[in-house]
Amino acid sequence: MAAFGVKELVDVLRESAGEDEDVSLEGDILDVDFESLGYDSLALFNTVRWIERDLGITLSDEAIDVEGTPRALLDEINKASTQSV
């Protein structure tokens, strides 16, 4: 499986937040916490569940942390992806 990258994560985040959400995912967002990006725990929960379902992986509870960053979530996704192969 190819690495799940920032583009794929941004696509899932946008889909999980819905069309009406006012979130900015432009520029260098890798080290900005999800709360500052406008994501609450419910939006992040939906994002993580979508990723788990579509990639067939299981992420830790720490993945659903609004104080976390996209970089940390991507690291967890790619780590889980290599373990499930």
C-alpha positions as CSV (number, residue, x, y, z in Angstrom):
1,M,0.0,0.0,0.0
2,A,1.3,3.4,-0.9
3,A,1.8,5.9,1.9
4,F,-1.2,7.9,3.0
5,G,0.0,11.5,2.5
6,V,-1.1,15.0,3.4
7,K,-3.2,15.4,0.2
8,E,-5.2,12.3,1.1
9,L,-5.6,13.5,4.7
10,V,-6.8,16.9,3.6
11,D,-9.4,15.3,1.3
12,V,-10.7,13.2,4.2
13,L,-10.7,16.1,6.6
14,R,-12.7,18.2,4.2
15,E,-15.2,15.4,3.6
16,S,-15.5,14.7,7.4
17,A,-16.0,18.4,8.3
18,G,-18.8,18.8,5.7
19,E,-19.2,21.5,3.1
20,D,-20.5,24.1,5.5
21,E,-17.5,24.1,7.9
22,D,-15.2,27.1,7.8
23,V,-11.8,25.3,8.0
24,S,-8.6,26.4,6.4
25,L,-6.4,23.6,5.1
26,E,-4.3,25.6,2.8
27,G,-0.5,26.0,3.2
28,D,1.7,24.2,5.6
29,I,-0.7,22.6,8.1
30,L,1.4,19.6,9.1
31,D,2.4,21.0,12.5
32,V,-0.7,23.0,13.3
33,D,-3.0,21.4,15.9
34,F,-6.4,20.2,14.7
35,E,-8.2,22.6,17.1
36,S,-6.4,25.6,15.5
37,L,-7.4,24.3,12.1
38,G,-11.1,24.3,13.2
39,Y,-11.6,20.6,13.9
40,D,-13.4,19.5,17.1
41,S,-13.3,16.0,18.5
42,L,-16.4,14.9,16.6
43,A,-14.9,16.0,13.2
44,L,-11.6,14.3,14.1
45,F,-13.5,11.1,15.3
46,N,-15.3,11.0,11.9
47,T,-12.0,11.5,10.1
48,V,-10.3,8.7,12.0
49,R,-13.2,6.3,11.5
50,W,-13.4,7.0,7.8
51,I,-9.6,6.3,7.5
52,E,-9.9,3.1,9.5
53,R,-12.8,1.8,7.4
54,D,-11.3,2.7,4.0
55,L,-7.8,1.6,4.8
56,G,-8.7,-1.4,6.9
57,I,-6.5,-0.3,9.8
58,T,-7.0,0.4,13.5
59,L,-5.7,3.6,15.0
60,S,-4.9,4.3,18.6
61,D,-7.2,6.4,20.8
62,E,-4.5,9.1,20.8
63,A,-5.2,9.6,17.1
64,I,-8.5,11.4,18.1
65,D,-6.8,14.3,19.8
66,V,-7.6,17.9,18.8
67,E,-4.3,19.0,20.2
68,G,-2.5,16.6,17.8
69,T,-1.3,17.6,14.4
70,P,-1.8,16.3,10.9
71,R,1.8,15.1,10.9
72,A,1.3,13.0,14.0
73,L,-1.9,11.5,12.6
74,L,-0.2,10.7,9.3
75,D,2.6,9.0,11.2
76,E,0.0,6.9,13.0
77,I,-1.8,6.1,9.8
78,N,1.3,5.0,8.0
79,K,2.6,3.0,10.9
80,A,-0.7,1.1,11.2
81,S,-0.7,0.6,7.5
82,T,2.6,-1.1,7.5
83,Q,1.6,-3.3,10.5
84,S,-1.5,-4.5,8.8
85,V,0.2,-5.8,5.7
